[in-house]
Amino acid sequence: MTVAASILLAAVVGGVIFVLLDSWQRRDSTPAPPPVAKPEPKPWRPEPPRRTWDLDDRREPVETPGSLWSGWAARR
């Protein structure tokens, strides 16, 4: 029982030490990413006024397919 507990304790302690050393080495070897330059904002320009009477807001009528008998009845 003592031998098994010693082996288990050594494995756990060795694993913890390995994880700590590995993370410590990776932290030193990884270079920091270069800073990202922010794009310059575009200067604000007011929009020209829109005249609503020039806009055509009418929409084409949408034909719905209807039911099976609607086409037959409109054929006459």
C-alpha positions, 0 to 999 in steps of 0.5 A: 500500500505504501509503495502504491501511494508513493508511486501515485504521489510521485506521478501527481507531483511530477505532472504538476511540476511538468505543467508549471515548467512547460507553461513557464517555457512557453511564456518566454518563447512566444513573442508578443504580437505587434500592435495593430494600427487603428484606421484613421476616421473619415472626416464627417460630411453632411449628406445632401438633403433628399427630396422625397418627391423625386423618389419613386416609392411605388412597388410592383404588385407581387403576384401570389400563386394562389390556390390550385383553382384560382388559375383555372377560374381566371382563364375563362 
